[in-house]
Amino acid sequence: MHSIGNFIDVLDKKVARSTFGRVFRLDGSGHPKERKDSRLVTELRAGLTTFFTMAYIIAVNASILTESGATCLCTDTVDPSCSNNPEYERCLIGIKRDLTTATAVIAGIGSVAFGFLTNLPVALAPGMGLNAYFTYQVVGFHGTGSVSYGLALTAVFIEGWIFVFLSLIGMRQWLVKIIPASVKVASGVGIGIFLTEIGMSYSGIGLISGSNVTPTDLAGCPPQYIDKFSGRCDSHKMQNPTLWIGIMGGGVLTAFLMSYRVKSAIIIGIAFVSIISWPRDTTFTYFPHTDAGDQMFDFFKQVVAFHPIENTFVAQDWNVSAAGGQFALALFTFLYVDIIDATATLYSMARFSGVVDPESGDFPRSTLAYCCDAVTISIGSLFGCSPATAFIESGAGITEGGRTGLTSITTGVCFLISIFFAPIFASIPPWATGCTLILVGCLMMRQVTTVNWAFIGDALPAFVTIVSMPLTYSVAYGLIAGLFTYTVLNGLIYITKVISRGRIQPPDADAAEYWTYKPDSTNPPWFIRAAQGKLWKTGSFENIETRSIDQGTIASEKELVGNSAMRVESHRSREVTM
């Protein structure tokens, strides 16, 4: 073991000193902006960890999108959804295999490109939530919605290029900068709790479920005791063997190894639970002796299998006028949900990995990051997939030590390999990764201490953001709720101050966080300068591409932050004296 450790250490140092190491800014590369503690083997291990926590998307995304009916046509006049039509069901089997390949391809291409262009440890794949909206709200179950599958893909394709445009003009970066600091920090914490909720639900270990009486309920019962309509447990709660296998193998074992700083602790936990869940004649098998279990086991036994995309490739329908306002509604919804979701996730993951500049509030190559995310969306639509996005499961790889784009490149390569080994990777049970997401959520909670809890105008919006993300099951809706609360509350406080000419203010107003984005002091985007009639007075279009704010602005922001800290300390001193 000691010799292996020495070999890895020598390899890390040798790669770091090479051109390759300098390109990815590995620790010891000599690059002026090298990433501390970033090493080749650590990055590869982190990429594998991210892949294992994301691998479920290969099967889950295909299953959800298949329920839209895709390109299968239902001609049954009695049952518009063709729920019991054998010919239609055979078509859906082919569609599901097409989408399984497409999901792996998009996740692979997107993650590799993102890692290479941005050098950030964030992986891309078709997003959960957006795929459900695409299937059940836009296209409808088996095509019973208001927009056809082809038109929905067209909306996704157009959405991606709109995102590219918004990124190039600096709109998405500007949106991040104007979000109050406490709300941005709260977004990372909320994502952590959201991950925890996913890990605890039937997308993970199955500890919680929905309920007819309360929003959530204790679960963990065997499948035969789950109400098929509500998803809640009728009885035998906490008695499902898979729950305890997930908790002990994926949770306790992983946490125990992490406590001793064992490398690959997360991978070991996931692999251990997966392997012991594959034999069929156990109470916690992933392949029960049912029709669905038989089909999954037959697929698993193939080990190596490649299915070419036959029906969903370039399936767009450009007859937009046929859907009218429904097409515009779908496009607008994809736009606002995805732009907020992806923007918040990218910023939070960048902050979690420690690469956000505290002075500018931006992260390296942000324009490339947003553009890469946007182009992946449009490319994904060509393969028949719903919008792709940055995955919050990337936090697992960051927790494992991922700091550079090598992490996401490794994840992407694993997805590309999984195209040929889909039977294996599609057979990782959810209870193998559930506790991993809970552990990542725990680590992301550490950011909550940097929220400004001293002033209600900052604390309440942050709190609303944190709780809304898991409770609405959406990063986008949580951030919208937080920004709405911030705007209304602080807007009323400001109006009261103006009307009273400064005489009526909250007693703890001095503890308020400065909103550091000032259009007059920082260099605003070109579209704001144009509205102010200053476009050509600030050096033409040289600042259209996002860049770090100038040193004078940095100095002024440091002064503002310093004054804010002094005011908070003064306020606290007064409280102690009183």
Secondary structure, DSSP 8 states (H G I E B T S, - for coil): -HHHHHHHHHHHHHHHTSHHHHHTT-TTS--TT--TT--HHHHHHHHHHHHHHHTHHHHHHHHHHHTT-TT-----SS-TT-TT-HHHHHHHHHHHHHHHHHHHHHHHHHHHHHHHHH--S--EEE-TTHHHIIIIIII-GGG-SSS-HHHHHHHHHHHHHHHHHHHHTTHHHHHHHHS-HHHHHHHHHHHHHHHHHHHHSTTTT--EE--SSSS-EE----GGGB-TTT--BSS-TT--HHHHHIIIIIIIHHHHHHHTT-TTHHHHHHHHHHHHH--SSSTT-SS-SSHHHHHHHHHHHT-SB-----SSTT-----GGGTTHHHHHHHHHHHHHHHHHHHHHHHHHHHHTT-S-TTTS--TTHHHHHHHHHHHHHHHHHTT---EEE-TTHHHHHHTT--SHHHHHHHHHHHHHHTTBHHHHTT--HHHHHHHHHHHHHHHGGGGGGS-TTSHHHHHHHHHHHHHHHHHT-HHHHHHHHHHHHHHHHHHHHHHHHHTTTSS--TTGGG-------TTTS---HHHHHHTT-GGGG-TTTTSS-----HHHHHHHHHHHHHHHHHHHHHHHHHHH-
